[in-house]
Amino acid sequence: MLKLLRNQLVNIIGCAVVLGLCASCSKPLPPAPAVSEVVFSGDIKQMETVPGRGDTLVQVKDGDVSAVVLSSQGVKRAPDGDGDSGITRLTPDLSNALSGRKVTVKITLRKAPTNGSPLAKAMYSRPGVATSGWKDVPTGNEFVVETFDYVVPTTPGPRGPDLVSIWADPENQGRAIEIRSVEISAPAQP
């Protein structure tokens, strides 16, 4: 019975988001323009790791195109709100603009040519509020764009702006991926 009620509540909240209603207050969300912003463009200065967790970042360049090689090993990663492995942070203004909206996260990546990881994971987080949980992000020999969607909570994050976290090797064997870009987009809200 509780499982049925929980599923019904999830469906009601999902419908509210699709209809443009704030799930926490049942008021229509205010109109908002479409948003599309690259939050990581292959520059190592735009990504960080958590010290002591076994992650490394290396800047690489293929002609004029930059990328970062991220390798992960060591501990299992919990999808906590403060990020783990490779982290790129949104600006406070972008975080605020995305509140209550369904966003698409687009990651351009491939497995690293040397010791490449066949699968990565990624998550969107509003620190201290909620996360998307780890989403599988398959990799291949060529750069591809992988996406996932997430409805950003309306509650502001008490521990800083939103972030995207990428885990290069969920099997913790020290394998690596190359990341060219991370883009966040949301459609216009009438």
HELIX and SHEET records of a PDB file:
HELIX    1   1 LEU A    2  VAL A   18  1                                  17    
HELIX    2   2 ILE A   44  GLN A   46  5                                   3    
HELIX    3   3 PRO A   92  ALA A   97  1                                   6    
SHEET    1   A 4 VAL A  35  PHE A  40  0                                        
SHEET    2   A 4 GLN A 173  ALA A 186 -1                                        
SHEET    3   A 4 VAL A  65  GLN A  73 -1                                        
SHEET    4   A 4 ASP A  55  ASP A  62 -1                                        
SHEET    1   B 4 VAL A  35  PHE A  40  0                                        
SHEET    2   B 4 GLN A 173  ALA A 186 -1                                        
SHEET    3   B 4 LYS A 102  LYS A 111 -1                                        
SHEET    4   B 4 VAL A 144  VAL A 151 -1                                        
SHEET    1   C 4 GLY A  86  ARG A  89  0                                        
SHEET    2   C 4 LEU A 163  TRP A 167 -1                                        
SHEET    3   C 4 LEU A 119  ARG A 126 -1                                        
SHEET    4   C 4 ALA A 130  THR A 131 -1                                        
SHEET    1   D 4 GLY A  86  ARG A  89  0                                        
SHEET    2   D 4 LEU A 163  TRP A 167 -1                                        
SHEET    3   D 4 LEU A 119  ARG A 126 -1                                        
SHEET    4   D 4 LYS A 135  PRO A 138 -1                                        
END                                                                             
